[in-house]
């Protein structure tokens, strides 16, 4: 999968719980490969899926380290802290 934003994490946890091996490809590699294949940077889910599959087939992927238990909670807590800090800053301005 292509890890963009934070949305991929829930899917990665779900697939891992089902026993699947989760691998990720670098989004910049996906973009470059797509541009090399057809001289176009247009985004398209079907095209992206084919490019990602080819990168994985070629062995150009990584196995993510998914935070577990306490580390996952700390990660979520830090994100919440950052959001609250941003909200406070915007209300003070």
C-alpha positions in Angstrom: 0.0 0.0 0.0 1.0 3.6 -0.4 1.2 5.3 3.1 -0.4 8.7 2.6 -1.6 10.7 5.5 -2.7 8.7 8.6 -5.5 6.8 6.9 -3.4 3.9 5.9 -2.6 2.9 9.5 -6.1 1.5 10.4 -6.1 -0.6 7.2 -2.6 -1.8 7.9 -3.6 -2.9 11.4 -6.7 -4.6 10.1 -4.9 -6.5 7.4 -2.1 -7.5 9.9 -4.7 -8.8 12.3 -6.1 -11.0 9.5 -2.7 -12.4 9.0 -1.7 -10.5 5.8 1.9 -9.3 5.4 1.7 -5.5 5.1 4.2 -3.7 2.9 4.4 -0.1 1.8 5.9 1.8 -1.2 7.2 5.3 -1.0 4.7 7.7 -2.5 7.4 9.6 -4.4 8.5 6.3 -6.1 4.9 5.7 -7.1 4.7 9.2 -8.7 8.0 8.8 -10.5 7.2 5.3 -11.8 3.8 6.5 -13.0 5.4 9.5 -14.8 8.0 7.2 -16.4 5.4 4.7 -17.6 3.1 7.1 -19.4 4.6 10.6 -19.3 1.7 11.7 -17.1 1.4 12.7 -13.5 -2.4 12.5 -13.5 -3.7 10.6 -10.5 -6.0 7.7 -11.1 -6.8 4.9 -8.6 -6.5 2.1 -11.3 -3.2 3.4 -12.6 -1.9 3.9 -9.0 -2.8 0.3 -8.1 -1.0 -1.1 -11.1 2.1 1.0 -10.4 2.1 0.0 -6.7 1.6 -3.7 -7.6 4.6 -3.5 -10.1 6.8 -1.8 -7.5 6.0 -4.6 -5.0 6.6 -7.3 -7.6 10.0 -5.7 -8.3 10.8 -5.8 -4.6 10.8 -2.0 -4.2 8.9 -1.9 -0.9 9.4 -1.7 2.8 7.8 -3.4 5.8 6.4 -0.7 8.0 6.9 -0.7 11.8 3.4 -0.3 13.1 3.3 1.2 16.6 1.6 -1.2 19.0 -0.1 -0.9 22.4 1.5 1.9 24.5 3.4 3.3 21.5 0.3 3.5 19.4 -1.5 5.3 22.3 1.4 7.7 22.7 1.3 8.5 19.0 -2.4 9.3 19.2 -1.9 11.4 22.3 0.8 13.4 20.6 -1.4 14.0 17.6 -4.2 15.2 19.9 -1.8 17.4 21.8 -0.6 19.0 18.5 -4.2 19.6 17.4 -5.1 21.3 20.7 -1.9 23.5 20.5 -2.9 24.6 17.0 -6.4 25.4 18.1 -5.1 27.4 21.1 -2.8 29.3 18.8 -5.5 30.2 16.3 -7.9 31.4 19.1 -5.2 33.6 20.6 -4.5 35.3 17.3 
